[in-house]
Amino acid sequence: MTWRANIFTIFPEAFPGNLGVSILGKALQDGRWDLNLIDLKQFPAKSDRIDDSPYGGGAGMILSPLTFEKAFDSLAEDDKKMRKIYFSPRGRQFRQSDLASMANSPGITVLCGRYEGVDQRILDFYSFEEISIGDFVLLGGEAAAMAVIEGCARLLPDVVGNRDSLESDSFSDHLLEHHQYTKPQIFKELSVPETLLSGDHQKVEEFRQNQSKQITARQRPDLWGKYVAKKLLDSFDDAT
């Protein structure tokens, strides 16, 4: 079964965007994954409107649950059972482990909010997970959807040619990736670290691992704490 991303949006023209270029775009064209765009404007709740003013007053417009009901009912039955995601600053922080879980599923369904958001009953009735990709606010969910779909699609079989590169990704073991270098050996009086020129694969691996630890401890102490805790638990398991 081909992995599929169902996207509910009022701007289907925003897609595929970055999902249509490079290896992801080729994989999309080759049918190794599928993008199903559902234009919410095609499912008006009344006359030509898909949204309405919020109860209780306030600025902005809210997506009507009647519109979403019609749009959701247009999905195939199997697609209706997929994991459902709504991007929101109040959602829990999205992580690499979420991408791995989604990539191992039949696919995901994403609702891209716009303007003041969507009727809460849409999220409640259809069991949407509220997800945040960071502590900032965008105009809509389309950019966030592309980021998450890209993260999932690159983990699918036969999409990324070198699978080993996925094993060393940042966050794969609660560590950020080490620095990378290529030719020339000296650039602007800055030289490539000598260890990387040694040809000693064990020393190179140790150097990169230590560098990942230093970078993580300095730049992401929250991740470093998780790494240390995991190593401590692993040592307890080995001892028992």
C-alpha positions as CSV (number, residue, x, y, z in Angstrom):
1,M,0.0,0.0,0.0
2,T,1.4,3.4,-1.0
3,W,1.9,5.9,1.9
4,R,-0.5,8.8,1.5
5,A,-0.9,12.3,2.9
6,N,-4.4,13.7,2.8
7,I,-4.3,17.5,3.1
8,F,-7.4,19.6,3.8
9,T,-6.6,23.2,2.8
10,I,-8.2,26.3,1.3
11,F,-5.0,26.8,-0.7
12,P,-4.3,23.6,-2.6
13,E,-2.2,25.6,-5.1
14,A,0.4,25.8,-2.4
15,F,1.2,22.2,-3.0
16,P,3.4,20.3,-3.7
17,G,5.8,23.2,-3.1
18,N,9.1,21.8,-1.8
19,L,7.5,18.3,-1.8
20,G,7.7,18.3,-5.6
21,V,11.4,18.8,-6.0
22,S,14.6,16.6,-5.7
23,I,14.3,13.0,-4.5
24,L,10.9,13.6,-2.8
25,G,9.4,15.0,-6.0
26,K,10.8,12.1,-8.0
27,A,9.4,9.6,-5.5
28,L,6.0,11.4,-5.7
29,Q,6.0,11.1,-9.5
30,D,7.1,7.5,-9.3
31,G,4.2,6.6,-7.0
32,R,6.3,5.7,-4.0
33,W,4.1,8.0,-1.9
34,D,0.9,9.9,-2.7
35,L,-0.4,13.4,-2.0
36,N,-4.2,13.9,-1.9
37,L,-5.3,17.5,-1.8
38,I,-8.8,18.3,-0.6
39,D,-9.9,21.9,-1.4
40,L,-12.2,23.0,1.4
41,K,-13.6,25.7,-0.8
42,Q,-15.4,23.0,-2.7
43,F,-17.5,22.1,0.3
44,P,-19.4,25.3,1.4
45,A,-21.6,25.1,4.5
46,K,-24.1,27.5,3.1
47,S,-24.2,29.5,-0.2
48,D,-20.5,30.0,-1.0
49,R,-19.2,30.3,2.6
50,I,-16.9,27.7,4.4
51,D,-16.4,29.8,7.6
52,D,-18.4,32.1,9.9
53,S,-17.8,34.5,12.7
54,P,-17.0,33.1,16.2
55,Y,-19.6,32.7,18.9
56,G,-18.9,35.2,21.7
57,G,-17.4,37.7,19.3
58,G,-13.8,38.4,18.3
59,A,-11.8,39.0,15.2
60,G,-11.4,36.6,12.4
61,M,-13.4,33.8,10.9
62,I,-13.7,30.1,11.9
63,L,-13.9,27.1,9.6
64,S,-17.4,25.6,9.8
65,P,-17.8,22.1,11.0
66,L,-20.5,21.6,8.3
67,T,-17.8,22.3,5.7
68,F,-15.4,19.9,7.2
69,E,-18.0,17.2,7.5
70,K,-18.7,17.3,3.8
71,A,-15.0,17.4,3.0
72,F,-14.1,14.5,5.3
73,D,-16.9,12.4,3.9
74,S,-15.3,12.6,0.5
75,L,-12.4,10.5,1.7
76,A,-12.0,6.8,1.0
77,E,-13.0,4.7,4.0
78,D,-9.4,3.6,4.6
79,D,-8.2,7.2,4.6
80,K,-10.7,8.2,7.2
81,K,-8.9,5.8,9.6
82,M,-5.6,7.5,9.3
83,R,-3.9,9.5,12.0
84,K,-5.3,13.0,12.0
85,I,-3.1,16.1,12.6
86,Y,-3.9,19.7,13.2
87,F,-1.1,22.3,13.7
88,S,-1.5,24.7,16.5
89,P,0.8,26.7,18.9
90,R,-1.1,25.0,21.8
91,G,-0.3,21.5,20.5
92,R,2.4,19.3,21.9
93,Q,5.9,19.6,20.5
94,F,6.5,17.5,17.4
95,R,9.5,15.2,17.4
96,Q,11.5,12.9,15.1
97,S,10.0,9.9,16.8
98,D,6.6,11.1,15.6
99,L,7.9,11.1,12.0
100,A,9.1,7.5,12.4
101,S,5.8,6.4,13.7
102,M,3.8,8.2,10.9
103,A,6.2,6.8,8.2
104,N,5.5,3.3,9.4
105,S,1.7,3.8,9.1
106,P,-0.5,3.9,5.9
107,G,-0.4,7.7,6.0
108,I,-1.7,10.8,7.7
109,T,-4.5,13.3,7.3
110,V,-3.7,16.9,7.9
111,L,-6.1,19.9,8.4
112,C,-4.5,23.2,7.6
113,G,-6.0,26.0,9.6
114,R,-6.3,29.6,8.4
115,Y,-7.4,32.9,9.8
116,E,-8.7,32.5,13.3
117,G,-8.8,28.7,13.2
118,V,-11.3,25.9,13.1
119,D,-14.4,25.0,15.1
120,Q,-13.2,23.0,18.2
121,R,-15.8,20.4,17.5
122,I,-14.0,19.4,14.3
123,L,-11.0,18.5,16.4
124,D,-13.0,16.8,19.1
125,F,-15.3,14.7,17.0
126,Y,-12.7,13.6,14.4
127,S,-10.0,13.0,17.0
128,F,-7.4,15.3,15.6
129,E,-4.0,15.5,17.4
130,E,-2.9,19.1,18.0
131,I,0.8,19.4,17.1
132,S,3.2,22.3,17.3
133,I,6.4,22.5,15.2
134,G,7.8,25.4,17.3
135,D,7.0,28.3,19.6
136,F,6.0,30.7,16.8
137,V,2.8,31.5,14.8
138,L,2.3,31.2,11.0
139,L,-0.5,32.4,8.8
140,G,-1.7,28.9,8.2
141,G,-0.9,25.2,8.4
142,E,0.4,24.6,4.9
143,A,4.1,25.3,5.6
144,A,3.9,23.1,8.7
145,A,2.2,20.3,6.7
146,M,4.9,20.4,4.1
147,A,7.6,20.2,6.8
148,V,6.0,17.1,8.5
149,I,5.2,15.4,5.2
150,E,8.8,15.9,4.0
151,G,10.1,14.4,7.3
152,C,7.8,11.4,6.9
153,A,8.4,10.8,3.1
154,R,12.2,10.8,3.5
155,L,11.9,7.9,5.9
156,L,9.9,5.7,3.5
157,P,11.6,2.8,1.8
158,D,13.3,3.5,-1.5
159,V,13.0,7.3,-1.2
160,V,16.5,8.2,0.2
161,G,19.2,6.2,-1.6
162,N,21.7,6.0,1.3
163,R,19.7,4.6,4.2
164,D,22.8,4.9,6.4
165,S,22.5,8.7,6.4
166,L,19.1,8.4,8.1
167,E,20.7,6.5,11.0
168,S,23.0,9.4,11.8
169,D,20.3,12.1,11.7
170,S,20.0,14.7,14.4
171,F,17.7,13.6,17.2
172,S,18.0,9.9,16.2
173,D,19.7,9.2,19.6
174,H,18.8,12.5,21.4
175,L,22.0,14.0,19.9
176,L,22.5,16.7,17.3
177,E,24.6,15.9,14.2
178,H,28.4,16.6,14.2
179,H,29.9,19.2,11.9
180,Q,30.6,18.3,8.2
181,Y,33.5,19.3,6.0
182,T,34.6,18.9,2.3
183,K,37.4,20.1,0.0
184,P,39.4,22.4,0.1
185,Q,41.3,21.4,3.2
186,I,41.8,25.1,4.1
187,F,39.2,27.8,3.5
188,K,39.7,31.4,4.7
189,E,42.5,30.2,6.9
190,L,40.1,27.7,8.5
191,S,41.3,24.1,8.3
192,V,39.5,20.8,8.4
193,P,40.1,19.0,11.8
194,E,43.2,16.8,11.6
195,T,41.4,13.7,12.9
196,L,39.1,13.7,9.8
197,L,42.3,13.6,7.6
198,S,43.9,10.7,9.5
199,G,42.2,7.9,7.7
200,D,41.6,6.1,11.0
201,H,37.9,5.3,10.9
202,Q,37.7,4.5,14.6
203,K,39.2,7.8,15.6
204,V,37.0,9.6,13.1
205,E,33.9,8.0,14.5
206,E,35.0,8.8,18.1
207,F,35.7,12.4,17.1
208,R,32.3,12.8,15.5
209,Q,30.5,11.2,18.4
210,N,32.3,13.5,20.9
211,Q,31.5,16.5,18.8
212,S,27.8,15.6,18.7
213,K,27.8,15.4,22.4
214,Q,29.5,18.8,22.8
215,I,27.2,20.5,20.4
216,T,24.1,18.9,22.0
217,A,25.2,19.8,25.6
218,R,25.9,23.4,24.5
219,Q,23.0,24.1,22.2
220,R,20.2,21.8,23.4
221,P,20.6,21.0,27.1
222,D,17.1,19.6,27.1
223,L,18.2,16.9,24.6
224,W,21.5,16.4,26.4
225,G,19.5,15.6,29.6
226,K,17.5,13.0,27.7
227,Y,20.6,11.4,26.2
228,V,22.3,11.2,29.6
229,A,19.1,9.7,31.2
230,K,18.9,7.1,28.4
231,K,22.5,6.1,28.8
232,L,22.0,5.8,32.5
233,L,18.9,3.5,32.1
234,D,20.8,1.4,29.5
235,S,23.6,0.9,32.0
236,F,21.1,-0.2,34.6
237,D,19.5,-2.7,32.2
238,D,23.0,-4.1,31.3
239,A,23.8,-4.5,34.9
240,T,20.7,-6.5,35.6
